[in-house]
Amino acid sequence: MITYRYRPGGGSSVLDAMLKSSKVSKISILSRRPVPMAGEDPSVNTIIHTDFNTYEPEVLDKLQGANGVVWALGISQPKATKEDYITITKDSPHAAVKAFSTLSPEREPFRFIYVSGSGATIEPNAFTPFYGRVKGETEIALSKLRTSRFHIESVRPGGVDASNHPAIKPYIPDPGLVYSAVGSVLGPLMRAILRPLHSPTEQLGRFLVGMAMRTYDEQLEVGGNGITNVDGSRILDNWAFRRLYD
């Protein structure tokens, strides 16, 4: 199992879920820098990797035997130029899928879980924000890379909330005054009223790991509210995650 460099809250929650799962035997983390949260756990191999658009053979050799990936590399749009946002959000996962296609296990298809985001749409209009358009384009582009041996699914978390997840709080970067202020207002509102838009990190991490491990395959085949099928790949809105997990 592989998890990628952290989206604040989201990626940390995935690593926490993997560390606590008895079904995960090995975790490989590709990161630009050391990952304190991994500690000295013998099941974790942190691979320092600086270019997420290029994968040298020696890097792929270290990943052989993996069964899947949760791709949690991301950045908030206001914190990047449009060009950098496209590179991180769209180009990097596209390059990763092409590189990891050589890692397909013998018995079951490899599973690539793309952590997208609420507001993404595959049917943009004049009012669609830039980030929603780019994420939607990424979901479509990735779905076109799906093969019988390499399955790709996308999940769109909503308001990622680590307030009740003490295991990861020490490892989440300070979001800044503005984001903290917004969170202090929206957090209680989402927890109390806007539950379909709420993504508590402990549950989200477990769900993303479960997606990578095919725990929800039967429910995905049935489909339902919040699940869109594109070329055989499923895109799950946040309320689908809440419905399937709960």
TORKOL-4160 file (C-alpha; in steps of 0.2 Angstrom, whole numbers, padded with zeros to 4 digits, m for minus):
246
<pt num="1" X="0000" Y="0000" Z="0000"/>
<pt num="2" X="0006" Y="0017" Z="m0004"/>
<pt num="3" X="0001" Y="0034" Z="0002"/>
<pt num="4" X="0008" Y="0051" Z="m0005"/>
<pt num="5" X="0014" Y="0067" Z="0002"/>
<pt num="6" X="0001" Y="0075" Z="0013"/>
<pt num="7" X="m0014" Y="0086" Z="0009"/>
<pt num="8" X="m0016" Y="0094" Z="0027"/>
<pt num="9" X="m0028" Y="0083" Z="0037"/>
<pt num="10" X="m0032" Y="0072" Z="0022"/>
<pt num="11" X="m0016" Y="0063" Z="0019"/>
<pt num="12" X="m0011" Y="0062" Z="0037"/>
<pt num="13" X="m0028" Y="0054" Z="0040"/>
<pt num="14" X="m0024" Y="0041" Z="0027"/>
<pt num="15" X="m0007" Y="0037" Z="0035"/>
<pt num="16" X="m0015" Y="0036" Z="0052"/>
<pt num="17" X="m0028" Y="0023" Z="0045"/>
<pt num="18" X="m0014" Y="0013" Z="0037"/>
<pt num="19" X="m0003" Y="0012" Z="0053"/>
<pt num="20" X="m0018" Y="0006" Z="0063"/>
<pt num="21" X="m0024" Y="m0007" Z="0050"/>
<pt num="22" X="m0019" Y="m0025" Z="0053"/>
<pt num="23" X="m0022" Y="m0028" Z="0034"/>
<pt num="24" X="m0009" Y="m0016" Z="0028"/>
<pt num="25" X="0008" Y="m0025" Z="0028"/>
<pt num="26" X="0019" Y="m0012" Z="0021"/>
<pt num="27" X="0018" Y="0007" Z="0018"/>
<pt num="28" X="0029" Y="0017" Z="0006"/>
<pt num="29" X="0028" Y="0036" Z="0007"/>
<pt num="30" X="0034" Y="0047" Z="m0007"/>
<pt num="31" X="0038" Y="0063" Z="0001"/>
<pt num="32" X="0049" Y="0079" Z="m0003"/>
<pt num="33" X="0055" Y="0078" Z="0015"/>
<pt num="34" X="0055" Y="0066" Z="0030"/>
<pt num="35" X="0038" Y="0062" Z="0038"/>
<pt num="36" X="0039" Y="0063" Z="0057"/>
<pt num="37" X="0022" Y="0055" Z="0059"/>
<pt num="38" X="0029" Y="0039" Z="0052"/>
<pt num="39" X="0041" Y="0038" Z="0067"/>
<pt num="40" X="0051" Y="0022" Z="0067"/>
<pt num="41" X="0037" Y="0010" Z="0062"/>
<pt num="42" X="0046" Y="m0005" Z="0053"/>
<pt num="43" X="0032" Y="m0006" Z="0041"/>
<pt num="44" X="0035" Y="0011" Z="0034"/>
<pt num="45" X="0047" Y="0016" Z="0020"/>
<pt num="46" X="0049" Y="0034" Z="0017"/>
<pt num="47" X="0056" Y="0038" Z="0000"/>
<pt num="48" X="0062" Y="0056" Z="m0003"/>
<pt num="49" X="0056" Y="0061" Z="m0020"/>
<pt num="50" X="0056" Y="0079" Z="m0026"/>
<pt num="51" X="0049" Y="0078" Z="m0044"/>
<pt num="52" X="0031" Y="0071" Z="m0044"/>
<pt num="53" X="0031" Y="0071" Z="m0063"/>
<pt num="54" X="0046" Y="0060" Z="m0065"/>
<pt num="55" X="0049" Y="0043" Z="m0058"/>
<pt num="56" X="0066" Y="0035" Z="m0061"/>
<pt num="57" X="0068" Y="0016" Z="m0062"/>
<pt num="58" X="0076" Y="0015" Z="m0044"/>
<pt num="59" X="0061" Y="0024" Z="m0037"/>
<pt num="60" X="0049" Y="0012" Z="m0045"/>
<pt num="61" X="0060" Y="m0003" Z="m0040"/>
<pt num="62" X="0057" Y="0002" Z="m0022"/>
<pt num="63" X="0038" Y="0002" Z="m0025"/>
<pt num="64" X="0037" Y="m0016" Z="m0033"/>
<pt num="65" X="0024" Y="m0027" Z="m0024"/>
<pt num="66" X="0012" Y="m0013" Z="m0020"/>
<pt num="67" X="m0006" Y="m0016" Z="m0022"/>
<pt num="68" X="m0013" Y="0002" Z="m0023"/>
<pt num="69" X="m0010" Y="0020" Z="m0019"/>
<pt num="70" X="m0020" Y="0034" Z="m0011"/>
<pt num="71" X="m0015" Y="0050" Z="m0020"/>
<pt num="72" X="m0016" Y="0064" Z="m0007"/>
<pt num="73" X="m0004" Y="0077" Z="m0015"/>
<pt num="74" X="m0013" Y="0093" Z="m0016"/>
<pt num="75" X="m0013" Y="0112" Z="m0013"/>
<pt num="76" X="m0027" Y="0125" Z="m0010"/>
<pt num="77" X="m0029" Y="0136" Z="m0026"/>
<pt num="78" X="m0026" Y="0153" Z="m0017"/>
<pt num="79" X="m0008" Y="0146" Z="m0012"/>
<pt num="80" X="m0002" Y="0143" Z="m0030"/>
<pt num="81" X="m0001" Y="0151" Z="m0047"/>
<pt num="82" X="m0013" Y="0144" Z="m0060"/>
<pt num="83" X="0001" Y="0135" Z="m0068"/>
<pt num="84" X="0008" Y="0127" Z="m0052"/>
<pt num="85" X="m0010" Y="0122" Z="m0047"/>
<pt num="86" X="m0012" Y="0113" Z="m0064"/>
<pt num="87" X="0005" Y="0105" Z="m0062"/>
<pt num="88" X="0001" Y="0099" Z="m0044"/>
<pt num="89" X="m0018" Y="0095" Z="m0046"/>
<pt num="90" X="m0018" Y="0087" Z="m0064"/>
<pt num="91" X="m0001" Y="0084" Z="m0071"/>
<pt num="92" X="0007" Y="0075" Z="m0056"/>
<pt num="93" X="m0007" Y="0062" Z="m0054"/>
<pt num="94" X="m0007" Y="0059" Z="m0072"/>
<pt num="95" X="0011" Y="0056" Z="m0073"/>
<pt num="96" X="0010" Y="0044" Z="m0057"/>
<pt num="97" X="m0003" Y="0033" Z="m0065"/>
<pt num="98" X="0007" Y="0031" Z="m0081"/>
<pt num="99" X="0023" Y="0027" Z="m0070"/>
<pt num="100" X="0014" Y="0015" Z="m0058"/>
<pt num="101" X="0005" Y="0005" Z="m0072"/>
<pt num="102" X="0021" Y="m0005" Z="m0071"/>
<pt num="103" X="0017" Y="m0010" Z="m0053"/>
<pt num="104" X="0001" Y="m0020" Z="m0057"/>
<pt num="105" X="0001" Y="m0035" Z="m0045"/>
<pt num="106" X="m0002" Y="m0052" Z="m0053"/>
<pt num="107" X="m0018" Y="m0057" Z="m0044"/>
<pt num="108" X="m0029" Y="m0042" Z="m0043"/>
<pt num="109" X="m0029" Y="m0025" Z="m0052"/>
<pt num="110" X="m0019" Y="m0011" Z="m0045"/>
<pt num="111" X="m0030" Y="0002" Z="m0037"/>
<pt num="112" X="m0026" Y="0021" Z="m0038"/>
<pt num="113" X="m0037" Y="0032" Z="m0027"/>
<pt num="114" X="m0037" Y="0050" Z="m0032"/>
<pt num="115" X="m0041" Y="0062" Z="m0018"/>
<pt num="116" X="m0050" Y="0076" Z="m0028"/>
<pt num="117" X="m0061" Y="0089" Z="m0019"/>
<pt num="118" X="m0079" Y="0095" Z="m0016"/>
<pt num="119" X="m0083" Y="0108" Z="m0030"/>
<pt num="120" X="m0075" Y="0097" Z="m0043"/>
<pt num="121" X="m0086" Y="0094" Z="m0058"/>
<pt num="122" X="m0085" Y="0085" Z="m0075"/>
<pt num="123" X="m0098" Y="0096" Z="m0082"/>
<pt num="124" X="m0092" Y="0114" Z="m0080"/>
<pt num="125" X="m0101" Y="0130" Z="m0084"/>
<pt num="126" X="m0097" Y="0148" Z="m0084"/>
<pt num="127" X="m0099" Y="0149" Z="m0065"/>
<pt num="128" X="m0088" Y="0134" Z="m0061"/>
<pt num="129" X="m0073" Y="0140" Z="m0051"/>
<pt num="130" X="m0055" Y="0137" Z="m0058"/>
<pt num="131" X="m0051" Y="0124" Z="m0045"/>
<pt num="132" X="m0067" Y="0114" Z="m0049"/>
<pt num="133" X="m0064" Y="0114" Z="m0067"/>
<pt num="134" X="m0046" Y="0108" Z="m0065"/>
<pt num="135" X="m0051" Y="0094" Z="m0053"/>
<pt num="136" X="m0065" Y="0089" Z="m0064"/>
<pt num="137" X="m0053" Y="0088" Z="m0079"/>
<pt num="138" X="m0041" Y="0078" Z="m0069"/>
<pt num="139" X="m0055" Y="0065" Z="m0064"/>
<pt num="140" X="m0059" Y="0063" Z="m0083"/>
<pt num="141" X="m0041" Y="0062" Z="m0088"/>
<pt num="142" X="m0037" Y="0049" Z="m0075"/>
<pt num="143" X="m0052" Y="0038" Z="m0080"/>
<pt num="144" X="m0046" Y="0037" Z="m0098"/>
<pt num="145" X="m0031" Y="0029" Z="m0091"/>
<pt num="146" X="m0040" Y="0015" Z="m0083"/>
<pt num="147" X="m0037" Y="m0003" Z="m0089"/>
<pt num="148" X="m0042" Y="m0020" Z="m0083"/>
<pt num="149" X="m0026" Y="m0021" Z="m0073"/>
<pt num="150" X="m0026" Y="m0003" Z="m0066"/>
<pt num="151" X="m0042" Y="0003" Z="m0058"/>
<pt num="152" X="m0044" Y="0022" Z="m0054"/>
<pt num="153" X="m0057" Y="0029" Z="m0043"/>
<pt num="154" X="m0059" Y="0047" Z="m0037"/>
<pt num="155" X="m0066" Y="0054" Z="m0020"/>
<pt num="156" X="m0071" Y="0072" Z="m0017"/>
<pt num="157" X="m0070" Y="0076" Z="0001"/>
<pt num="158" X="m0079" Y="0091" Z="0007"/>
<pt num="159" X="m0074" Y="0101" Z="0023"/>
<pt num="160" X="m0059" Y="0091" Z="0029"/>
<pt num="161" X="m0060" Y="0092" Z="0048"/>
<pt num="162" X="m0047" Y="0086" Z="0060"/>
<pt num="163" X="m0055" Y="0093" Z="0076"/>
<pt num="164" X="m0059" Y="0076" Z="0083"/>
<pt num="165" X="m0044" Y="0067" Z="0077"/>
<pt num="166" X="m0030" Y="0069" Z="0090"/>
<pt num="167" X="m0018" Y="0057" Z="0082"/>
<pt num="168" X="m0014" Y="0068" Z="0067"/>
<pt num="169" X="m0016" Y="0086" Z="0075"/>
<pt num="170" X="0002" Y="0088" Z="0080"/>
<pt num="171" X="0007" Y="0084" Z="0061"/>
<pt num="172" X="m0005" Y="0096" Z="0052"/>
<pt num="173" X="0003" Y="0112" Z="0047"/>
<pt num="174" X="m0004" Y="0129" Z="0053"/>
<pt num="175" X="m0016" Y="0134" Z="0040"/>
<pt num="176" X="m0014" Y="0152" Z="0044"/>
<pt num="177" X="m0026" Y="0165" Z="0052"/>
<pt num="178" X="m0038" Y="0167" Z="0039"/>
<pt num="179" X="m0041" Y="0148" Z="0036"/>
<pt num="180" X="m0042" Y="0145" Z="0055"/>
<pt num="181" X="m0055" Y="0159" Z="0057"/>
<pt num="182" X="m0066" Y="0151" Z="0043"/>
<pt num="183" X="m0064" Y="0134" Z="0050"/>
<pt num="184" X="m0069" Y="0140" Z="0067"/>
<pt num="185" X="m0086" Y="0146" Z="0060"/>
<pt num="186" X="m0089" Y="0133" Z="0047"/>
<pt num="187" X="m0083" Y="0118" Z="0057"/>
<pt num="188" X="m0097" Y="0118" Z="0070"/>
<pt num="189" X="m0110" Y="0122" Z="0056"/>
<pt num="190" X="m0104" Y="0107" Z="0046"/>
<pt num="191" X="m0104" Y="0095" Z="0060"/>
<pt num="192" X="m0121" Y="0100" Z="0066"/>
<pt num="193" X="m0131" Y="0104" Z="0050"/>
<pt num="194" X="m0121" Y="0101" Z="0034"/>
<pt num="195" X="m0116" Y="0083" Z="0037"/>
<pt num="196" X="m0116" Y="0078" Z="0019"/>
<pt num="197" X="m0102" Y="0091" Z="0016"/>
<pt num="198" X="m0092" Y="0087" Z="0031"/>
<pt num="199" X="m0076" Y="0076" Z="0030"/>
<pt num="200" X="m0070" Y="0071" Z="0048"/>
<pt num="201" X="m0052" Y="0065" Z="0045"/>
<pt num="202" X="m0053" Y="0049" Z="0055"/>
<pt num="203" X="m0067" Y="0042" Z="0045"/>
<pt num="204" X="m0061" Y="0049" Z="0029"/>
<pt num="205" X="m0044" Y="0041" Z="0031"/>
<pt num="206" X="m0052" Y="0024" Z="0035"/>
<pt num="207" X="m0063" Y="0026" Z="0020"/>
<pt num="208" X="m0049" Y="0030" Z="0007"/>
<pt num="209" X="m0039" Y="0016" Z="0013"/>
<pt num="210" X="m0054" Y="0005" Z="0012"/>
<pt num="211" X="m0057" Y="0011" Z="m0006"/>
<pt num="212" X="m0039" Y="0006" Z="m0010"/>
<pt num="213" X="m0041" Y="m0011" Z="m0002"/>
<pt num="214" X="m0058" Y="m0015" Z="m0012"/>
<pt num="215" X="m0068" Y="m0014" Z="0004"/>
<pt num="216" X="m0082" Y="m0005" Z="m0005"/>
<pt num="217" X="m0082" Y="m0013" Z="m0022"/>
<pt num="218" X="m0099" Y="m0021" Z="m0020"/>
<pt num="219" X="m0107" Y="m0004" Z="m0015"/>
<pt num="220" X="m0098" Y="0004" Z="m0029"/>
<pt num="221" X="m0105" Y="m0008" Z="m0042"/>
<pt num="222" X="m0123" Y="m0004" Z="m0036"/>
<pt num="223" X="m0119" Y="0014" Z="m0038"/>
<pt num="224" X="m0132" Y="0026" Z="m0031"/>
<pt num="225" X="m0133" Y="0044" Z="m0025"/>
<pt num="226" X="m0116" Y="0054" Z="m0027"/>
<pt num="227" X="m0107" Y="0040" Z="m0037"/>
<pt num="228" X="m0104" Y="0044" Z="m0056"/>
<pt num="229" X="m0096" Y="0031" Z="m0067"/>
<pt num="230" X="m0084" Y="0038" Z="m0081"/>
<pt num="231" X="m0076" Y="0025" Z="m0092"/>
<pt num="232" X="m0078" Y="0012" Z="m0078"/>
<pt num="233" X="m0070" Y="0023" Z="m0065"/>
<pt num="234" X="m0081" Y="0029" Z="m0051"/>
<pt num="235" X="m0081" Y="0047" Z="m0044"/>
<pt num="236" X="m0088" Y="0049" Z="m0027"/>
<pt num="237" X="m0095" Y="0065" Z="m0020"/>
<pt num="238" X="m0093" Y="0068" Z="m0001"/>
<pt num="239" X="m0111" Y="0062" Z="0003"/>
<pt num="240" X="m0107" Y="0046" Z="m0005"/>
<pt num="241" X="m0092" Y="0043" Z="0006"/>
<pt num="242" X="m0103" Y="0048" Z="0021"/>
<pt num="243" X="m0117" Y="0036" Z="0015"/>
<pt num="244" X="m0105" Y="0021" Z="0012"/>
<pt num="245" X="m0095" Y="0023" Z="0027"/>
<pt num="246" X="m0109" Y="0026" Z="0040"/>
